Amino acid sequence: MDANSPVSPGQPAGSFVAAGRGPRLLGGGGTGATVVSSVSTIVVLGILVAIILLAPGARAVEHAFFSPTDMWQSFIGNPRKGYYSVGAAIWLNIRMFLVAEVLILALALLVALIRQSASPALFPIRILATGYVDFFRGVPLILVIFALGFGVPALSLPVASSQPDVVYGVAALVLSYCAYVSEVYRAGLNSVHQSQVAAARSLGLSKSTALRYVVLPQAVRNIIPPLLNDFISLQKDTALVGTLGVIEANKAASIYSETVYNFSSFTVAAILFLILTIPLARFTDRLIERDRRRRLAGGNR
Amino acid sequence: MSEAIRIDDLHKSFGANEVLRGITLAVDSHEVICLIGASGSGKSTLLRCVNLLEPIDSGRISLFGQDVTGPRIDANLVRRQIGIVFQAFNLFPHMTVLRNVTLAPTKVLKTPPARAAAEARALLDRFGLSDKCDDYPDRLSGGQQQRVAIVRALAMQPQIMLLDEVTSALDPELVAEVLEVITELAAGGMTMLIATHEMGFARDIASRVCFLEGGTIIEDAPPAELFTTPRDERTRRFLRRIVQAKRL
């Protein structure tokens, strides 16, 4: 290409550009792309809204699911009329999520480390850990919640059988998610090259010191996106604990709908869950994007 | 001169593949031994065995007169005495250069962090890396990374350094800066066992050169002798190939 070429450096030569304005990926840059993506978004959303609004049963659905009065009433609750506040109940979901998340992060790492261990003495524990992961990844979460919530109290054990239902619910969440998250951890541990361990051990670091300062930090960095993904899912699944009669957001919404014969309470619950999960989802996206850019830029931090 | 390393009839297999077939080698303190030979001749495995990174099948390795291949040996204590530097640097990518160097002294020797940092800075300064302390390894050139790896090993104040083809992964123009560092170490009296493909370097720095083939030491002689009048036909063949490849 000669110095006077009209094509500026970094741009494809003219012959590569398709005639007309081809579609670009969202955020591909340039005002043209922004206009195209905005217009197409409006068109797509408009069609979806039109289908719903023009449906024969649109009025009925609007009243049953989107009645502003019912949404507000279910949000604030009214104990005298026999229903709870969905807005207050979501705090229980948040608390269950936070407690479960901390326990899962710690216990899943333990399970992963047991499964990764090589010591012959740990063989029986390794078998147990493998069995645990296989079992709880295979059994639907709701069955685990039922089993703990109805089974453990029925055992009439001291202490263990006399806990509030929410404890069984959180325990079930922890048991089930731990199995998944331990596999995520395991993938992370495997993603750290063996030469890193060799380098650490050659400096005289013990196995556990090498694990703590060299392997784990790198492993965790690699698995943050999948971990956050599992936690978005966990946030929603706290709703399943309502099946034990615990008044969390979904249960409160369900009670409202059974009392008042209007489903708008579920819409409120859905909106509240979205308010919880969307920020975490966007945060995960940003981490993934940052990680991708870092790799592409040859590892710039 | 006291004996730093003594290896007797060392055997090591990976599965059915016997990589070391009876290595016997003695290294005195302050000696620099270069191991040469084609890839797969067992040089790297030998170094990894000396550092106890690979369990051996039979034979004996003694360091400063003490058998380190016995069953009741604390490998971590042994490794403190021996620094090893790898072909691929193996720096810790999630730590700054300074932290790479201070990790082992603070965690293993329990050196107070401030003192470990001061010692690390002094070492990095000595090898021209003082302005890289706060950088992450991936911001450094290969030559700089390998020098950091050498400093990281030196920070443990080892009695012996093992260098495993430390220039093989470097661009040609970066080889010299690393070799300079090693030359300086040799001048300072460091006992070293060096696996290398840099024949010119081996000739200049080594007290003795060992030629390995098929997991045995074929020839062990001072460089002047081994490179000019090799006694074994296999050594001569290897050196001819090296000369043809313009590496000597």
Interface residues (C-beta under 8 A of the other chain):
Chain A: S195 Q196 A198 A199 A200 R201 S202 L203 G204 L205 S206 T209 Y213 V214 P217 Q218 R221 G298 G299 N300 R301
Chain B: R48 N51 L53 A75 N76 L77 R79 R80 I82 G83 I84 F86 A88 N90 L91 F92 P93 H94 L103 A104 K107 V108 Y136 D138 R139 R152 A153 M156
